[in-house]
Amino acid sequence: MNTNATMGTRLIACFLDFITFLGFVVGLNMLMYTTTDTSFIFHLDQMSNQGRLILLLELMGAYFICDVFCTRVLATSPGKLCMNCDVDFHTGNSILHNIIRSFIKVLCLFTILPAIFSYVHATGNYDSKTFHDHAAKTSVTNSTRTPRFLGLLIFFTGLVLLVYFIVNYHSELGFNFDILGLKHYKIFDLG
């Protein structure tokens, strides 16, 4: 009997991970901004191509660090935990295997074309192994040993940080829209 997670479940988990990790990166930047004189606000429409490349590399690095940490500590990522999945290390949950797995995963996800090949390749396999699963000798199972509530809590914390950031800094980011008139409500007037 195959107990590996389906590729649809894994794709949803990757999306949830991206939202979660992005929220935590933004939250950390907001904390640094309020405690120091460092400015983290940038205008996407005014950035050079080199600036956008640096921003992409910073996001890749943050995703990599968060993925290594979560997979090492929880044996899964927050998105997989929300989807009730677990990473099964066949050779042991060592830091080296975590780094190899996360590096190839992040490289594939952020360059998009290798991610498509990896996930299409995994869809055609009985064991549903992507490129990063083959490299680190892992598989993603459809059951987890960690409480699912913890994954949901981590995800919603990242989501709240991301929404708070967008609501408060959307004009500085170049997003000139009023999110359903939310800026008129007192709950978002925390300053």
N, C-alpha and C positions, 0 to 999 in steps of 0.2 A: 504494500500500500504506500503510495506517495504522499508524504506529509509536508511537502514543500509548498510555500505560498505561491499563489498565482501571480502572473506578471501584472495584471490589473491592480491587484492589492499592493504590489511593490511600487508601481508607478504612483499610486495615490500616496503611499508612504513617503516617497521621494519629494512629492509636492508639499506635503505637510512638514517634512524636515526643512525644506527650503524656507518656508514661511516662518517656522520656529526659529531657525538659526538667524535669519535676517532680522527678526524681531529682537533677538538678544544682542546682535551686533549694534543695531540702532539704539537699543536701550543703554548699552555700554558707552556708546558715543555721546548720548544725551547726558549721562552721568559725568563723563569727562568734561563735557562742555560746561555744565553747571558748576563744577568744582574747580575748573582751571580757566585760563584765558584762551584755551585752544578753541578754534572755530572748526566745527565739522560740517557746517552748512555749505553746500556747494550748489551751483546752478548747473543742472544737467545740460541745458540748452546752450550754455556758454563754455562748456568744457571742451578742451582740445581732444583729439583722438588719443594722444598720449595720456591725458588725464583719465579718459574713459577706460583705457587699458589698465592703468594703475588701479582704478576702482574695481574693475573686474578681477584683477589679481588679488586685491584685498578681500573681496567676497569669496573667492575660491579658497584663500588661506583660512578665513574664518570658518567656512563650511568644513574644511578639512580638519581643523583643530576640534571643532565641536563634534564632528562625526567620530574621530578617534577617541575623544574623551567619553562620549556616550556609549560607544560600542565596547570600550574597555571596561567601564564601570557597570553598565546595565546589561551588557551583551546584546544590545539592540539600540536603535535610535528612537527618538521620541515619536516620529511618524510611524515607524514599524510597530512601536508599542501601542499607538492608537489603533492600528489595524490588527492588533493581536498577533504580531509576528516576532520571531526571535532569530538572531544570527547564530548558527551552529558552527563552531570552529572544530573541524575534524582533527586538527593537529594541536589543539589547545589555544586558548585565548591569550596569546602573547602580544606584547606591544609591537613586535615586528610584523606580525600578521595583520594587526589592526592598521598599522601605517601603510602597508602594501595595499590592503583592501580599500582604505579610504582614499589613498592617492589615485589609484586607478579609477575609482568611482567618481571622484570629483573631476578628474581630467575628462572622463567620458561625458559627465553631465553638463559641464560648462562648455564643451566644444560641440555639443549637440549631435553631430553626425556619428561619432563613435558610440554615443549613447543609444542611438536608434539601432545601429548594427548589433550592439550588445544585447539590447532587450528583444529584438527580433530573433537573434540567435537563441536566446534563453527561452523564448516562447516555443520554439521548435524542439527543444530538448525535453526529455521526460523529467529530468531533475531540476529544470528551470534555473540553471546556473548562468549568470552573466559573466562578462570578462573578469570583473573584480572578484567574483566568487571562485572562478577557476584559479586565478593567481594566488589567492590567499587560502585556498582549500576550505571554503565555507559553503554553507547553504542557508537559505532563509526558510524557516519552518512556519507553519500556520498556527503555532501555539507558542505562548510565552510563559516564562516562569515569574516574570515581574508583573505586579498588578497593573492592569490596563489604566486604572485611574491616574497613576503617576504619569503616564504618557500624555493623557488628556490634560492634566494640570500643567505640564511643561509646555505643551502646544498652545493652550489658551493664554498662558503667561507671555509667550513670544508674540502671539497674535495681538494681545492687548497693547504690548509695547509698540508694535508696528502701527496699529491703528492710531494710537496716541501721537506717535511721531508724525504720521501723515496729516492728522487733523491740525496739529499745532504748527507744522513747518511746511505745509503744502505750497504756500506762496514763495518761500525761499527756495524750494526745490524746482520751481518753474511749473508746478501744477496749479494752474489758475482756475479753480472751480470751487464752488461752495458745496460741501458734502451735505446735501439734504438740509441745509440751513443749520447745521450742528453748531457752528461757531456762535450762534445766538443764544444757546442754552448755557446756563451758569455752570453746569457740571464740567464743561471744557474750559472754563475761565479759572484755571488754577494758579495763574501768575499773579 
